[in-house]
């Protein structure tokens, strides 16, 4: 398996970025987020118990290889996490009990179609 790093990162806004410079990689990641054609693809709210929840407090999300801030997201409480986990567990069990493999496959295909429709976002 070839694990060599590429010479350049994929182009963003037509600009190739050298992979060997931390500053260039940081610029790449900032550009990728800020140049989204559909800004709704970067969601800052928390999804808790079937609803998008805005939180007054937020915290930054970092791209780990460069430390670049990608954006801010909701700062949830322990209670928020417990509610989200319990709700997700129940929803997953109900989902598997009430859908067929063909239905789940159709949903995965729809997800794939959405990914493909937005694959050039930010370029």
N, C-alpha and C positions, 0 to 999 in steps of 0.2 A: 504494500500500500504506500503510495507516494504522499508524504506528509509535508513536503516542501511548501513554503509560503509563496503565494503568487507575487510576481514583480510589482503589479499594481492592483488596486482594488477596483471594483466595477465603477464605471463612470457615473457621476451624479451631475445632472445639468450639463452633460457633455464634457465635464472636467475629469480626467483621470487623476487618481491620487496615488502617490508613491506609498507602498506598504511599509517601507523601512523607516518612515519618519512619523513619530508620534503626533506631531503637530498636524501633519497632513491627514493622518487617520482621524484625528479629532475633527478636523474640518469636514471630512467625508461624512461622519456620523451626524454632525450638526446640519449639514446640507440635506442629508437624507430625510431627516425629520421635518425640517422647516420648509422643504420644497414639496411636501406631499400634495398631490393634485386634489385629493379628497382628505381634508384635515380631520374628518370624523373617524379615520382609521386609527388615529392615536387617541385613545379614550383615557381621560384623566379620572373619571369617577369609578367608584367601586360597585361591582355587581353583587348585591346581597339579597337573598331570598326573592329572586325573580325581578328585582328592580335596580335601576341605576341610581346610586346614592351619591350625592355631592357631600363632601366633607369640608368644613371650614379650614382644617389643618391639612397641609400637604407635605410631601417630601420629594426630593429629587431622585430620579432614576439615572444611574450612571452606566455608560458603556464600559465594561470592565477592563478592556485592554488599553483604553486611553484615558479613562476617567472623565470623558465628555458627558456633560449633563444632557440627557435626551429629552427630558421633560419632567414635570411634577405630577404626582398621582396622589390620590386620596390617602390620608393617614388614618387608618381604621383603628378602632379600639379592640380590646380583647373580646368584648361582647359582640362587636361586628363580626370578628373572625369566627367565633363560636356559632353565631347565627348562620353565617355563610356556609360553614362546613356542614352543619346539621341539615340545612336546606338542600345543599348539593347532594348529600347522601340520600335523602328522601327522593329528590328529583331523579337521580340516577337509577335508583331501584324501580321507581314508577315507570321511567322511560323504558328500561329493559323489559319490564313486565307487560307493557302496553304497545310495543312496536315489534314488527317483524324484522328479520334480517334484511329483507328487501327494502323496507322503509328506511332503516338505518343506513343502508347502502346508498339510497337516494339522497339522504341528507348529506352524507359524506361527498357525494358527487356534486351537490349544490355548493358545498364549501369549497371544493376544488375549483368549480367554475368561478366562484367569487375571487379566489386567489389568482386564478389566471387572468380574470378581467382587470385586476389591479396590480399585476406583476410589474408593470412599468411605472407605477406611481413613484414619484420622486426623481425620475430620470430627466 
